[in-house]
């Protein structure tokens, strides 16, 4: 038997439970506990998905920012993450040649793969440095995210995908998208003004990752050390670069933290040039945790190097 006062308390509870608003809406409880599980190939996509999705997404990046995205080998934990995900975000264009087999092996029936480079105006490589193909079969350099204008297209694909999976937060996703694009626009304007003050915008690239950045900010890539990913440049090619740098007084070499600095430093010693180490991935260097941080860091560091040596 329950004591009389305990019975009264239970009766009061059930009466309150009948009142509107006593229990929180079920959707609120579900949303708080179950953010959309998303897997992305590279850190820039993690940042963009989190900027739009906020607390409603849980994003796992397969690469941390230090690996080579061309030659990455998925781990068993990657397979598990993909199997549990609702969305997989990739750049496409052959950048992540390992993704298709990873998705096939994971076997997730509800997984949607979003290729964020769709609709981006491609820059053609002068060589066969990248063997990827775009979705329509057109070849192009896959490092599209290094142009902030391309990020606006990528962000649209991400926002649309999130809305399709979770339409109840459409307004919030759209609001976050618009706020981020405003930040991106302000930063692009600031960085463009900084570059316009430079009298010499020429540099040698370590690897063909920078054409989109160079085009957007009116920079001039006059030579590339590694013309093909995974293949060492010939001695003849290196000698031609050294002669060009001496003849044309080119004093800046742009390298990447993800690559060995041996060859850039060799060219720098031979030509008295300056090596500036940048990153193609958020988180690759201190102070580059987000895409905006990375873009600011790369452009300002390059601008200072060009200004110092001109």
Secondary structure, DSSP 8 states (H G I E B T S, - for coil): ---HHHHHHHHHHHHHHTSTTSS--HHHHHHHH--EEEEESSHHHHHHHHHHHGGGEEEEES--SSS-TTT----HHHHHHHHH-SEEEE--TTTTTTHHHHHHHH--TT-EEEETTTT------SSSS---B-TTS-B--S-GGGSHHHHHHHHHHHHHHHHHH-GGGHHHHHHHHHHHHHHHHHHHHHHHHHHHT-S--EEEEEETT-HHHHHHTT-EEEEEEESSTTS---HHHHHHHHHHHHHHT--EEEEETTS-SHHHHHHHHHHT-EEEEE-SSTTSSTT-SSHHHHHHHHHHHHHHHHHHH-
